[in-house]
Amino acid sequence: MAANATSHSSRNKKIHFAVIGGGVIGGGWAARFLLMGYDVSVFDTAPDAERKINEVLKNARRSLPGLYEHVLPKEGQLVFCPSIAEAVRNAGWISESIPERLDIKHLAYTEIQSHCPENAIIASSTSGFKPSELQRHASNPKQIIVAHPFNPVYLLPLVELVGDAQTTEHAANILSDLGMYPLRVRKEIDAHLADRLLEAVWREGLWLINDGVATTREIDDAIRYGFGLRWAQMGMFETYRIAGGEAGMAHFIQQFGPALKWPWTKLMDVPELTDELVDKIASQSDQQSGQYSIRALERIRDDNLVGMMRALKVKDWGAGNLLNQVDQTLSVEADTFTAPPALGDSVCTTRRVVPSSWVDYNGHMNDSHYGEVFSKASDELLAGMGADQDYVSQGYSYFTVDLQISYLAECLAGDALAVFTSIMLAEGKKLKLAHEMKNAEGELCATCSQFLLHVDLNTRKSCPPRPPIAAALARLQ
């Protein structure tokens, strides 16, 4: 359980976001901004831009809220604009996600800077160009920075920031409020950091296919069943530190360093992308996953990411640590109780969304997760009475002795839920709670009766609560 915590950052509620270019990345940015509560203006010349962004937004609504234990802020307003000028007029942050051509980007920046506020951040999603290249001919060069995200932008937290120190510092604060992880690159360099690492693996993969050593599926299997799982939570150097055993990183380098001189890889070369090789790769890729539509693959990807990232929350590690920080902010902003209820009165203890990772083979929330939701609700109630994490660290807590759930209606991925809790009994070490779970329409989805005992964590036996908790319970009578 965890007490309500103070916000880890102050939310820039007044900032308006603009997105120039509504493709895969631009659409992802728009979804992230909107679902974190901000208004967004979009400009894109493609006739089907509105359809594509709304499809991305639909997937984002299904997945992003499921990362957290509280509901996200009220969704912002989305406006499609007929011109760059209209889209950026009142924007504090302008995401440029147009094609990777410098001449097109320079023309866009001229138009943007002619109409946007002087203090607005112009953030390019470019995966390769350096800020100095983007800033050529700009009327206010420091205004233009690189803010390179990763697809899907609405789920993956990393954003590489490159550019003016003051501008990137401001950008980092805004990105943190969006639940993202800003990584400020020390020096500008082609392709920044992450794509340079990916490029090495990509080049080697092309050679393995070209030389007939492996197929696209076999290469992906090597990553997703092996080092990809390690990298997802520890990265490369922390992983290799463990591989060095008790002697650590120095021993690892001494042991495996000489292998770097062996002719294993072809990192400085790439096979010629002939029509034959391109057809070979495309054919293997079709055999691997051609049975799925792109939208289906996106949903599968999102469900897997939500499940993995939520698993990391338990140990407060990697991306899970970042999600927990956002949850602390959402907990403060949540529309739930501010004081324990009187005996028999009902208060809202939880507002959340069903994560896609909680859905079972029947297409609805698995029964075990109903218990998890009710458990979180009781944690919130206990924390509000003072039995929070600090109380637990002193050696005392409440244990559930009996939990009885009645399942009344289905809950699907993305459904908003609220739990209303009543204290039915508060006598000494005994505490009995009644929970009602309702959906966004107010329909009763489940009820729960929960009986708890106060426990001394040192003896692992029940005992009366400590004076502050006993006093809080006495006031309920």
N, C-alpha and C positions, 0 to 999 in steps of 0.2 A: 504494500500500500504506500501511497505517497501523499504528503500534504499538498494543499494548494500552494504553488510557488509563485514568486514574482516573475514578471516577464523578463526574458533574456534580452529583449531589445524593445525599443519604442517603435510602434507601427506608424509608418508614414501614410496615414489614412487619406490625406489630401492629394497625394501624388496621382497624376493621370498618366497612363501608359499608352504608347502608340506602337503599332507593329507595322513596319513597311516590308511587305513580302509575306504572303500567307501560305507558304508551302509547308512542308513537314516540320521544319524548325520554327518558322514564324507562327504556325498554328499551335505548336507546343508551347511557345512563349505566351501566346494569347490565353491558352487554357490555364497555365500556371497563374498568370496575373488575375484572371477572372475568379478562379476558385479560391484564391487567397484574399478576395474581397475588394479588388480594385477595378475601376472602370477602364475600358480598353477601346481605342479607336484603331481600325485596321484599314490600310490601303493596299490593294493588289490589283494589277491590271487583268489578271486571269478571269474569264467570265464565270468559272465555277469555283472561285475562291471561297465564296460564302458557304457553299455546300461542303467543301473539303474541311474548312475550319469547324463547322458545326459537327462533322463526323468525328474529328479529333476531340472536340469538346465533349461529345457523348462518351467516348472512351475514358476521358479524363475524369468526368463526373462519376464514372463507375469505379475507378481505381484509386485516385489520389486521396479522397477522404478516408479510405480504408486503412491508410497508414497510421492514422491517429486514433486516440481514445476519446476524443472530443469532436464535436461538430466544427467544421471550418466556419470562418466568417460568412456573412451573407454575400452571395455571389455578386460580382460587379456587373455593370451594364456593358454590352458589346455593341459597337456602332461601326458599320462599314461606310467608309468615306469615299467620295468620288475623286479626291485629289490628295496629294501629299500635304499640301498647304493646310487643308482642313483637318487632316489626321493629327498633325503635330502642333497645331496652334497653341494648345494649352498643355502640352505634354511635358512632364518632368523627366521621363525616361522614354527614349525612342529606340526600339529594337529594329535594327536593319538586318533583314534576312533575305536579301535578294541574291540572284546568281553570282557565282564567284568570278566576276570580271571587273577589273579595276575601273575601266572606263565607265561602266554602268553605275558602279558604286559612287564614283566621283560626281557624276551628274546628279545622282540622288542626294548626296550630301549638300551640293550647292542649293538644291531646292529646299531641303530640310532646313539648312541654316538661314535661309531667307525668311522663314516663317516661324521657326520654333523659338521659345524663350532662350535668352542668352545663357541661363544657368542649367538648361536641360542637358542630360547625358545622352549622347548618341552612341549606342552600343552595338557594334557589329558582331554578328554571329559567325564571322568568317573562321574557317578551320585552318587557313593557311597564311593569309596576308598579315603583315606586321602593321602596327599602328602608324609608323612613319610613312608607309606606303598609302594607307587609307587617308592620311591627313594632307597629302599633297593638294595644293590649290585651295585648301579649306580657309575660310575667313576666320575661324576660331579653332586652330588645330587641337588644342588641349581638350576640347569638348568631345572629340571622337576617340573612343577607346575600343578595344576588343573585349567582348564578353561572350566567350565561346562555350556553349552548353553542349549537352549530350542527349541524344534521342532515346526515350521520350523525355522532352524537357519538363513535362508536368510531373514526372516521377523521379528521374535521376537528379541528384542534388548538385553535382559538380558544375562549376562555371569557372573557366580560366579567364582571369582579368589581366590585360596588358595595356599599358599606357601611362598617362600622366598620373603622378603619385596622388595628388589631391583628388582628382576625378575618380580614380579607381578606389580610393578610400571611401568616398561617398557612395560609389556603386556597390561596394562590399556591404555597407550598412543596409542598403535597400534590398540586396539579394538575401541577406540574412533574415530580413523580415518576411521574405517569400518562402522561407524554409529551405533555402539552398545553401550550398557550401562554396563560398568564393575563394578561389585559389589564386593569389596574386603572383604572377610570373615575374621573377627578378629582372630578367633581361628579355627584350623582344628578340624573337627568333622565328624563323619560318616554321609553321605548323605548331608553334607553342610547345607544350609538354606532352600531353596524352596522345595526340595524333602521331607524334614522332615515335612513341613506343608502339602504337598500333601499326604504324607503317612497317616496322621491322617484322612483326608477325605476319602481316599481309604479304610482304614480299616473299617470305619463306613459304607461305602457303601457296602462292602462285607457282613457285618452283616445284613444290611437291606434286602439284597437279600436272604441271608441264612435263615433268619427268616420269609420270605414271606411278609415283610412289604412293599416292593417296587420293581419295575423292573428297569432294566438298563435305560430305557427311562425316567421313573418317577424321578429317581435320577438326570439324566442329565437335565431334565426340571427344577428341583428345583434349579440347579446351573445356567443354562443359562438364565432363566427368572427372577432370583432373585439376590442373592448376587454376582454371577459371574459378572454381569454388574457393580455393585458397586466396586468390587475389581479391575476391569479392569482399572479404572481411579483414584482410591483413596487408594487401598490396604485395609488392615484390620483395623489398628489402627486409621487412619484418618476417616474411615467410622464410627467406634464406637465412636470417639470423637463427631461427629455430633449427634449420637444417644443419647448422654448424654445431649443434649439440651444446653441451655445457660450456665449451670453449668459445661459443658465440660467433659473431660475424668474421672476426679475423681468421679463425680456424676454417670457416667455410671458404673464404677467399683463397687461403693457402692450399686447401684441398682441391678446389675446383677451378681456381684461377688459370692454371696452365692449359686447361681445355679450351680456353678462349683463343689460343693460337692454333688450334686444330681446324682443319678446313671443313667444319660442320655446316656453316651457313653461307649464304650468298647475299649478305646484307647490302653490299655495294653494287649489286647488279639486279636486274629484273628480266625475266624472260620476255621476248618480243610478244606483244599481245596480238598475235595473228588471228585471222578469222577462225582458224581451226581451234586455237586455244580458247578463244572467247566462246565459241559454240560448245566446246567441251565442258567449260565451267558452267555455262547456262543450262546445258542438258543435265549435268549432275545435280545442279541446284533444283531443277524441275522435278527430278526423281526424288530428291530429298524432301521437298516440302511443297511441291506443286499442287497437292490435293487441298491446300488451304488457300483461302483468299487472303489478300494483304490485311484486310480488317480483322479476319480471324486470327492471323499471326500476331497482330498487334495486341489483341485481347489476351492471347496465350502468353505473350511476352509480359504484358502488364500484370497478369495474375501471378506469374512466377516471380516477378520483381517484388510485388507487394508481399508475397509469402516469405521471400528471402530477407527483405529489409525488416519485416516485422519480427522475424526470428532473431535478428541482430539487436532488436530493442531489449530483449530479455537480459542480455549480458551488457547492455549499454556500450556496444562496441561498433566501431566503424560508422556506417550510415545510421545504425540504430541509435547511437549517441545523439546525432543531429535530430532525429525524429523525436526523441525524448525531450530535447530542449524546446522544440516546437510545441509538444504536448503541454509543457509547463505554461507556455504563453496562452495556449487555447484553454487551459484549465482556469486561468485567471479571467479570461474573457467569456467563459461559458455561462449560459443562462441557467444556473443551478442554484441550490439553496445557499444562503449565507449564514444560517444558524441552524442548529439541530431543531427538529420539529417537536411540538408537544406530543405527549403520548397519544397515539392513534391518528395524529395528523399526517398528511402526505406531503412530501416535498420532492422536487425533481433532483435526482442524484446523478444522472448520467444523460448526456446527449451525444450520440455517436452515429457512425455509419457502418453498415455491415461490410467488412473487407471481402474482396473477391476470394481470398485464400480460405475463407470460412465456409465456402459453399461446397456441398458434397455431391455425390453422384446423382442425387435427386434434383439438383439445381437450386436447392435452398440451403439456408444456414443449418449446419450440422447441430444436432441436439446438445452436444458437449459445449458449444459456444454460448448457448443460452445461459448455462451456469457461469461461464466466464464473464458475461455481461453483468449478471446479478452480483457476482463477486466483486467486480469493479465498483458497482453501485454501493455496496456495503463498505468498501474501502474508502470511498469518498465521504460517506456518512461518518465513519469512524474518525477520519482525518479532521472533519469539521468539529468533532467533539474533543479533539486533542490527541486521539490515539493515532498519531501520524508516524512517519518514519523516525522522527526523533524519539518518540515514545518507545518504539520497537527497539531502537538502539540502546535504550535503558534496560531492556530485558523483559518487556511485557508486550502482550498482543492479545488479539481475539482469534480463536480457532473456530471454524465451522464444525458443528457436531452433526447437524442434520440439514439437508437441503431437499425440498420437495418442489418440483416444477410441473406445471400444467401447460402443455403446448396447445395453443388455440388457433394460431394462424401462421402461414408461411412468412419467412423473411428472406428476401433475395439480395444478391450482391448490389451494393449501392443504396439500399433502403436506409432511410433515416429512422433512428430509434430513440426513444426517450424512456427512462426508467423512473418511476415514482415510488418512493419508499416511505413506509410508516414504521415507527417503533411500537411494537405491540406489548413488549414486556421488557422492563429494565430493573431487575432485582439483583443486587449484589453482583456476583460473577456471571449472572445469566442475562442474555440479551436475545430477544426474538424480533425479527424483522419480517415485514411483508412487502414484496415488490410487485409492481405492475409494469409490464413492458408494452409500450404503445408505438405504433408507426406514425408517419407524418400525417395521416388522415385521422388520427385519434383512435384507430381500431386497436382493441386489446389483442396482443399477439401471444402473451404468456403471463402467467402469475407464478410467484415463488414464495414459499415460506422457508425462512432461514433461522436456525437456532445456533447461537454462538456462546462459547464460554471464554471468560478471561483467563489467560494462562501466564504463568511465570516461565519465561523461556530458559531459565537456568535449570529449574527442577523439572520442566516439561509437565507440570501439574497445574490444575486450575487453582485460582486464587482470586480474592477480591481485587477490583481495580484500584490503582493508585489514587490518592486524594483528588488531583485535578479532574480525572475522569469520573470518579465517584460523585464529585460535586456537580459536574455537567449532567450526569444522569439523574441526580436528585432534583435538578431544576426542571426536568421534564414531567415530573409527576403532577 
